[in-house]
Amino acid sequence: MPENTLERSIQTKQEKEKAPFLAVISKFRELGLLLFIVILAIVVQLRNPSFLTAENITDMITNTAILSILALGMMIVLITRGIDLSVGAIIALSGMVSAQVVSTNPNLHPLVSLLLGIAIGILCGLITGFLVSKIGILPIIASLAMMNIFRGVTYMVSDGKWISSYQMPDSFVGIATGKILGINTLIFIAIIIYLIFYYFINHTRTGRQIYAVGSNPDSAKVSGINETKILMLVYTIMGGLAGLSGVLWVSKFASAQGDTASGYELTVIAACILGGVSIAGGSGKIAGVILGAVLIGLLNNALPLLNVSPFWQSGIQGAIILIAVITNTLVKRGVNRNNLLRRKI
């Protein structure tokens, strides 16, 4: 056997041994993330016994509910190889308009304010989706432009003024503090959205088409998938969830401001990346996204309890996100190599 042939044979054998290992990591990635969260929680508890108290856990889950709702919407946008930077601005706009409406109509049912927020978000999402799918503007450019426009509209609508808790009726503020079937309203809404998304992504034709568009747009077109329709849909869903979250946000913090949720879209994207969603599109699981949101919520809650400097808090979160991105890249590269080797065989 020639020397070059022998070397290629040895290299191929090594790749075959390495690739399945990375494929296994890919399959059990969520389990590893869950294990990391558990270990981190135990370490924090040993340093501060007040961390795993019922009150703190409830507060942490409640704070994470809005993030996890937004992360689900961002997940399907990223799966299609897109991105939406207007999330924080939509939250501010829908929250501000809803707060203004309930402040002038205190007898309005809370459900109406929620539907109003969703409607505003859907309209914003439709605009961004139109720019991306119909006009062909890059998602990062389109959403960046709309982020500034939506934020500007929020300041125009509010005339630069805040709406405080004393201007909001108790029924509106009670959305975040109330309970449904003994479960906090924010958590209950998040659970319902999780279940709907799980069915939508895993058991509907449209859900499979979303993955197909992100995995291979050219093949998706050949197979008859309407890419324009899919892109419009994912941005509209993202907008609707952001609009809903805007109402929940203002209700929770009892304050509507022009700069509400400024930069929060980056936190949402970080939760998706930590959960294993590929920014290259085509991959992502609901379980991973929820765990990613939980990890960020845990860090936001735990680091102050450990008296970590706010400057270090940002650095630590950034380092964890960077590690997650590197891990995702290596794992995906290994899985792709494994699939290529299988086809050769």
C-alpha positions in Angstrom: 0.0 0.0 0.0 1.5 3.4 -1.0 2.5 5.7 1.8 0.0 8.4 0.9 -2.9 5.9 0.8 -1.9 4.6 4.2 -1.8 8.1 5.7 -5.2 8.9 4.3 -6.6 5.6 5.6 -5.3 6.3 9.1 -6.6 9.9 9.0 -10.1 8.6 7.9 -10.1 6.1 10.7 -9.3 8.8 13.2 -12.1 11.0 11.9 -14.5 8.1 12.1 -13.6 7.6 15.7 -13.8 11.3 16.6 -17.0 12.2 14.7 -19.4 9.7 16.4 -18.1 11.0 19.8 -19.1 14.6 18.8 -22.4 13.2 17.5 -23.1 11.7 20.9 -22.4 15.0 22.5 -24.8 16.7 20.1 -27.6 14.3 21.1 -27.1 14.7 24.8 -26.2 18.4 24.8 -29.3 19.4 26.7 -28.5 16.8 29.4 -25.0 18.3 29.8 -26.4 21.8 30.1 -28.9 20.7 32.7 -26.1 19.0 34.6 -24.0 22.2 34.5 -27.0 24.2 35.8 -27.4 21.8 38.7 -23.7 21.9 39.6 -23.7 25.7 39.4 -26.8 25.9 41.7 -25.1 23.6 44.2 -22.0 25.7 44.2 -23.9 28.9 44.7 -26.0 27.3 47.5 -22.8 26.3 49.3 -21.6 29.9 49.1 -25.0 31.5 50.0 -27.7 29.3 51.7 -30.4 31.7 50.8 -30.1 30.8 47.1 -32.2 27.7 47.0 -35.0 29.0 49.2 -38.6 28.6 47.9 -39.0 32.4 47.7 -35.8 33.0 45.7 -36.4 30.0 43.3 -40.0 31.4 42.6 -38.6 34.8 42.0 -35.9 33.4 39.7 -38.3 31.4 37.6 -40.7 34.4 37.4 -37.9 36.6 36.2 -36.9 34.0 33.6 -40.4 33.5 32.2 -40.4 36.5 29.9 -36.9 35.7 28.7 -37.8 32.1 27.9 -40.9 33.2 25.9 -38.8 35.5 23.8 -36.1 32.9 23.3 -38.6 30.5 21.7 -39.5 33.1 19.1 -35.9 34.0 18.5 -35.1 30.3 18.1 -37.2 29.9 15.0 -35.8 33.1 13.6 -32.3 31.9 14.1 -33.2 28.4 12.6 -34.1 30.2 9.3 -30.6 31.8 9.4 -32.1 35.1 10.4 -31.9 37.4 13.4 -34.2 40.0 15.0 -32.6 42.9 16.8 -35.9 44.8 17.2 -37.2 42.6 20.1 -36.4 45.1 22.9 -37.9 48.0 20.9 -41.1 46.1 20.3 -41.3 45.3 24.0 -41.0 49.0 24.8 -43.6 50.0 22.2 -46.2 47.4 23.0 -45.7 48.0 26.8 -46.0 51.7 26.5 -49.2 51.7 24.3 -50.8 49.1 26.5 -49.9 51.1 29.7 -51.4 54.3 28.1 -54.6 52.5 27.2 -55.2 51.0 30.6 -54.2 54.2 32.4 -57.0 56.1 30.5 -59.4 53.1 30.7 -58.9 51.6 34.2 -61.9 49.3 33.9 -60.4 47.6 30.8 -60.1 43.8 31.2 -56.4 42.7 31.5 -57.0 40.2 28.6 -57.7 43.1 26.3 -54.4 44.7 27.1 -52.6 41.4 26.4 -54.3 41.1 23.0 -53.5 44.7 22.3 -49.8 44.1 23.0 -49.8 41.0 20.8 -51.5 42.9 18.0 -48.9 45.6 18.1 -46.1 43.0 18.1 -47.6 41.1 15.2 -47.7 44.4 13.2 -44.1 45.1 14.0 -43.1 41.6 13.1 -44.9 41.7 9.8 -43.0 44.8 8.8 -39.6 43.3 9.6 -40.7 40.0 7.9 -41.8 41.9 4.8 -38.4 43.7 4.5 -36.5 40.4 4.9 -38.7 38.1 2.8 -40.1 40.3 0.1 -37.6 43.1 -0.3 -34.6 40.9 0.4 -32.9 43.1 3.0 -30.5 41.2 5.2 -32.2 40.3 8.6 -29.5 42.1 10.7 -29.9 45.3 8.6 -33.7 45.2 8.5 -34.2 44.5 12.2 -31.5 47.0 13.2 -33.3 49.7 11.2 -36.7 48.7 12.6 -35.3 48.6 16.2 -34.4 52.3 15.9 -37.8 53.1 14.2 -39.8 51.3 16.9 -37.8 52.9 19.7 -38.4 56.3 18.1 -42.1 55.7 17.8 -42.2 54.7 21.5 -40.7 58.0 22.5 -43.1 59.9 20.2 -46.1 58.0 21.6 -45.1 58.6 25.1 -43.8 62.2 24.5 -40.7 61.2 26.4 -42.7 60.6 29.6 -42.9 57.6 31.9 -46.0 55.8 33.1 -45.7 54.7 36.7 -47.5 52.1 38.8 -49.9 54.7 40.4 -51.2 55.5 36.9 -52.0 51.8 36.2 -55.0 50.0 37.5 -54.5 47.1 40.0 -56.0 44.7 37.5 -53.2 45.4 35.0 -50.4 45.3 37.5 -52.0 42.1 38.8 -51.3 40.3 35.6 -47.7 39.6 36.7 -48.5 39.0 40.4 -51.7 37.0 40.0 -52.1 33.2 39.7 -53.9 30.8 37.5 -54.6 27.3 38.9 -52.2 28.2 41.7 -49.3 29.1 39.3 -48.0 32.6 38.8 -49.5 34.1 35.7 -46.2 34.7 34.0 -45.1 31.1 34.5 -48.5 29.8 33.4 -48.4 31.8 30.2 -44.8 30.6 29.5 -45.8 27.0 30.0 -48.8 27.3 27.6 -46.5 28.8 25.0 -43.9 26.1 25.5 -46.5 23.4 24.9 -47.9 25.2 21.8 -44.4 25.6 20.4 -43.4 22.0 21.1 -46.4 20.8 19.1 -45.9 23.3 16.3 -42.2 22.6 15.8 -42.3 18.8 16.1 -45.7 17.8 14.8 -46.7 20.2 12.1 -45.6 20.5 8.4 -44.8 24.2 8.9 -42.5 23.4 11.8 -40.5 21.0 9.6 -40.4 23.5 6.8 -38.9 26.1 9.1 -36.0 23.7 9.8 -35.7 22.9 6.1 -35.4 26.5 5.1 -32.6 27.0 7.6 -30.8 23.8 6.8 -30.7 24.2 3.0 -32.6 27.1 1.4 -31.9 25.9 -2.1 -33.2 22.3 -1.4 -36.2 23.8 0.3 -37.1 25.8 -2.8 -36.7 22.8 -5.0 -39.0 20.7 -2.8 -41.7 23.4 -3.1 -41.4 25.1 0.2 -42.5 28.8 0.1 -39.5 30.5 1.8 -41.1 33.9 1.7 -44.1 32.6 3.6 -41.9 30.9 6.2 -39.8 33.9 6.8 -42.9 36.1 7.1 -44.3 33.7 9.6 -41.3 33.4 11.9 -40.8 37.2 12.1 -44.5 37.7 12.8 -44.4 35.1 15.6 -41.3 36.7 17.0 -43.1 40.1 16.9 -46.3 38.7 18.5 -44.3 37.1 21.4 -42.3 40.4 21.9 -45.6 42.3 22.0 -47.0 39.9 24.6 -43.8 40.2 26.6 -44.0 44.0 26.5 -47.3 43.9 28.4 -46.0 41.3 30.8 -42.8 43.3 31.3 -44.7 46.6 32.1 -47.1 44.7 34.4 -44.2 43.0 36.3 -42.1 46.1 36.8 -45.2 48.5 37.0 -43.4 51.0 34.8 -43.5 51.9 31.1 -40.5 53.8 29.7 -39.1 54.7 26.4 -35.9 52.8 27.0 -37.6 49.7 28.4 -35.7 46.5 27.5 -32.9 48.4 25.8 -30.4 45.8 24.6 -32.5 42.9 25.8 -32.5 41.3 22.4 -28.8 40.4 23.0 -29.8 38.5 26.2 -32.5 36.7 24.2 -30.0 35.7 21.5 -27.6 34.6 24.2 -30.2 32.3 25.7 -30.7 30.7 22.3 -27.0 30.2 21.7 -26.4 28.7 25.2 -29.3 26.4 24.4 -27.6 25.0 21.3 -29.4 27.0 18.6 -27.0 27.4 15.7 -26.6 31.0 14.3 -25.9 29.3 11.0 -29.4 28.0 10.9 -31.1 24.6 10.7 -30.7 23.4 14.3 -32.2 24.1 17.7 -34.4 22.5 20.3 -37.0 23.9 22.6 -35.6 22.0 25.6 -32.1 23.6 25.0 -33.6 27.1 24.6 -35.5 26.8 27.9 -32.3 25.6 29.7 -30.3 28.4 28.1 -32.9 30.9 29.5 -32.8 29.2 32.9 -29.0 29.4 32.9 -29.0 33.2 32.2 -31.7 33.7 34.8 -29.6 31.7 37.3 -26.5 33.7 36.6 -28.4 37.0 36.9 -29.8 35.8 40.3 -26.7 34.1 41.7 -23.9 36.4 40.8 -25.3 39.3 42.9 -25.8 36.9 45.8 -22.2 36.0 45.6 -21.3 39.7 45.7 -19.7 39.6 42.3 -19.0 43.0 40.8 -21.4 44.1 38.1 -18.4 44.5 35.8 -17.4 40.9 36.4 -21.0 39.7 36.0 -21.0 40.8 32.4 -17.6 39.3 31.8 -18.5 36.0 33.3 -21.7 35.8 31.2 -19.8 36.7 28.1 -17.2 34.0 28.7 -19.9 31.4 29.2 -21.6 32.4 25.9 -18.3 32.3 24.1 -17.6 28.8 25.4 -21.1 27.7 24.3 -20.5 29.1 20.8 -17.2 27.4 20.4 -18.7 24.1 21.7 -21.6 24.4 19.3 -19.3 25.1 16.4 -17.0 22.1 17.2 -19.9 19.8 17.7 -21.7 20.8 14.5 -18.5 20.5 12.5 -18.0 17.0 13.9 -21.5 15.9 13.2 -21.3 17.2 9.6 -18.0 15.4 9.2 -19.6 12.2 10.5 -22.5 12.5 8.0 -20.0 13.1 5.2 -18.1 10.0 6.2 -21.2 7.9 6.3 -22.2 9.0 2.8 -18.7 8.1 1.5 -19.0 4.6 3.1 
